[in-house]
Amino acid sequence: MENLCGKLLISHGGMFDPNFRHTVVLVAQHDEDGAVGVVLNRPLDVTVAEAVPALAELVGPDEPLFQGGPVEPQSGVLLAEFSHPELADVPVFDSVGFLTGDVDEDVRRGILRARIYAGYAGWGAGQLESEMAQNAWIVEPARAEDVFSDVPELLWSRVLRRKGPEYAQMAKVPFDPSMN
């Protein structure tokens, strides 16, 4: 299987796992040991300033905290776009990557924009490949505008429509199928 680092995983319209229904996941790492990423389109009803005050200056005072996934939801994950890609501790694509640990002042000055996530999504060895074989995920190259979408709640349907006519109908599937 191809390495999915820097790709988006778009949950199939028929996926009903509440952790991933209608999600778009940015894959940060993918190898024989498994995969790690963050859900991009689940803003929470709490700001970063309220939840993680020390990181608020990196994203702005009113920016929401995002639910990054079901793994370690009490841990903060910082995803950013940088003026220079080498500033990222974990490069993902182009100038987008993750920071780990303390963020020193030189790195802070190089952050163009950032998002903070509570937790992350993770798959053990072979788990994501198994889900891919079951058509649970649709793959699309990531773009910075996906990661930092102004309307993250609409990202799932927008990325599906971008994939073309064969996915446009799926983009209309409601989150709650009983609403259909």
C-alpha positions as CSV (number, residue, x, y, z in Angstrom):
1,M,0.0,0.0,0.0
2,E,1.2,3.5,-0.7
3,N,2.3,5.7,2.2
4,L,-0.6,7.9,3.1
5,C,1.4,10.6,4.9
6,G,0.2,14.0,3.8
7,K,-3.1,12.6,2.5
8,L,-6.6,13.1,3.6
9,L,-8.7,10.1,4.6
10,I,-12.4,11.0,3.9
11,S,-14.8,8.6,5.7
12,H,-17.1,6.8,3.4
13,G,-20.7,7.8,3.6
14,G,-21.6,4.4,4.9
15,M,-19.2,4.6,7.9
16,F,-21.2,4.7,11.1
17,D,-18.4,4.6,13.7
18,P,-19.2,7.8,15.7
19,N,-15.5,8.6,16.1
20,F,-15.1,8.9,12.3
21,R,-18.6,9.4,10.8
22,H,-18.3,12.3,8.2
23,T,-14.7,13.0,9.1
24,V,-11.7,14.2,7.2
25,V,-8.4,13.0,8.7
26,L,-5.0,14.3,7.8
27,V,-2.5,11.5,8.0
28,A,0.7,12.6,9.7
29,Q,2.6,9.3,9.8
30,H,2.0,6.0,8.1
31,D,4.3,3.0,8.0
32,E,4.4,-0.8,8.8
33,D,3.8,0.0,12.5
34,G,0.5,1.8,11.9
35,A,-0.8,5.3,11.2
36,V,-1.4,8.6,13.1
37,G,-3.4,11.6,12.1
38,V,-5.9,14.2,13.2
39,V,-9.6,14.8,12.4
40,L,-9.7,18.2,10.7
41,N,-13.4,18.9,10.8
42,R,-14.6,18.6,14.4
43,P,-14.4,22.0,16.1
44,L,-15.5,21.8,19.8
45,D,-17.6,24.3,21.7
46,V,-14.6,25.5,23.7
47,T,-11.9,27.9,22.6
48,V,-8.2,27.1,22.8
49,A,-7.9,30.1,25.3
50,E,-10.3,28.3,27.6
51,A,-8.9,24.8,27.2
52,V,-5.1,25.3,26.7
53,P,-4.4,29.0,27.5
54,A,-0.6,28.6,27.0
55,L,-1.2,27.9,23.3
56,A,-3.9,30.5,22.6
57,E,-1.4,33.1,21.3
58,L,-0.5,30.7,18.5
59,V,-4.0,30.5,17.1
60,G,-5.9,33.6,18.3
61,P,-8.1,34.2,21.3
62,D,-11.4,33.0,19.8
63,E,-10.2,30.0,17.9
64,P,-11.9,26.7,18.7
65,L,-10.2,23.6,20.0
66,F,-10.7,20.7,17.6
67,Q,-11.4,17.1,18.5
68,G,-8.4,15.4,16.8
69,G,-9.5,11.9,17.5
70,P,-10.4,9.3,20.1
71,V,-6.8,8.6,21.2
72,E,-5.5,10.6,24.2
73,P,-8.2,13.3,24.0
74,Q,-6.7,15.1,27.1
75,S,-3.4,15.7,25.1
76,G,-3.0,18.8,22.9
77,V,-1.7,18.4,19.3
78,L,-0.4,21.4,17.4
79,L,-0.7,21.5,13.6
80,A,0.7,24.5,11.8
81,E,1.7,26.1,8.5
82,F,5.2,27.5,8.6
83,S,7.1,30.2,6.8
84,H,9.9,27.5,6.4
85,P,8.9,23.8,6.3
86,E,12.0,22.8,8.3
87,L,10.5,24.4,11.4
88,A,8.0,21.5,11.8
89,D,9.0,18.7,14.1
90,V,6.9,16.3,12.1
91,P,6.6,17.6,8.4
92,V,3.4,16.4,6.7
93,F,3.2,18.1,3.3
94,D,4.4,21.4,1.8
95,S,4.8,23.8,4.7
96,V,2.3,22.0,7.0
97,G,3.5,19.9,9.9
98,F,3.2,19.2,13.6
99,L,5.1,20.6,16.6
100,T,5.9,18.5,19.6
101,G,6.9,19.7,23.1
102,D,7.7,23.3,23.9
103,V,7.6,25.8,21.1
104,D,10.6,28.1,21.2
105,E,10.4,31.8,20.1
106,D,12.1,31.3,16.8
107,V,9.6,28.6,15.8
108,R,6.7,30.7,17.0
109,R,7.7,33.6,14.7
110,G,7.7,31.1,11.8
111,I,4.1,29.9,12.3
112,L,1.8,31.4,9.7
113,R,-1.4,29.8,11.1
114,A,-2.1,26.9,13.5
115,R,-4.8,24.7,15.0
116,I,-4.9,22.9,18.3
117,Y,-6.5,19.4,18.5
118,A,-7.6,17.4,21.6
119,G,-6.2,14.0,20.9
120,Y,-5.5,12.2,17.6
121,A,-6.5,9.3,15.5
122,G,-4.4,6.2,15.5
123,W,-4.3,2.8,13.8
124,G,-2.2,-0.2,14.7
125,A,-0.1,-2.2,12.3
126,G,-2.3,-3.3,9.4
127,Q,-5.5,-1.7,10.8
128,L,-5.7,1.2,8.4
129,E,-4.9,-1.1,5.4
130,S,-7.7,-3.4,6.5
131,E,-10.1,-0.5,6.7
132,M,-8.9,0.7,3.3
133,A,-9.6,-2.8,1.8
134,Q,-13.1,-2.5,3.2
135,N,-13.6,0.8,1.4
136,A,-14.1,2.7,4.7
137,W,-11.9,5.6,3.5
138,I,-11.4,7.6,0.4
139,V,-8.0,9.1,-0.2
140,E,-7.3,12.7,-1.5
141,P,-4.1,14.8,-1.5
142,A,-4.2,17.3,1.3
143,R,-4.2,21.1,0.7
144,A,-3.4,23.8,3.2
145,E,-6.9,25.2,2.7
146,D,-8.4,21.9,3.9
147,V,-6.3,21.9,7.0
148,F,-7.2,25.5,7.8
149,S,-10.8,25.6,6.4
150,D,-12.9,28.6,7.5
151,V,-15.9,26.3,7.7
152,P,-14.5,23.0,8.9
153,E,-18.0,21.6,9.4
154,L,-18.4,21.6,5.6
155,L,-15.0,20.0,4.8
156,W,-16.3,16.5,4.4
157,S,-18.8,17.3,1.7
158,R,-16.5,19.9,0.0
159,V,-13.6,17.4,-0.3
160,L,-15.9,14.7,-1.6
161,R,-17.4,17.1,-4.3
162,R,-13.8,18.1,-5.3
163,K,-13.1,14.4,-6.1
164,G,-15.7,14.6,-8.9
165,P,-19.1,13.5,-10.0
166,E,-18.8,9.9,-8.7
167,Y,-18.5,11.3,-5.1
168,A,-20.9,14.2,-5.4
169,Q,-23.9,12.1,-4.5
170,M,-22.1,10.7,-1.4
171,A,-21.4,14.3,-0.3
172,K,-25.1,14.7,0.2
173,V,-25.5,11.8,2.7
174,P,-26.7,13.4,5.9
175,F,-24.8,12.7,9.2
176,D,-28.0,11.2,10.6
177,P,-29.4,8.8,8.0
178,S,-32.9,9.0,9.6
179,M,-33.0,12.6,8.3
180,N,-32.9,11.4,4.7
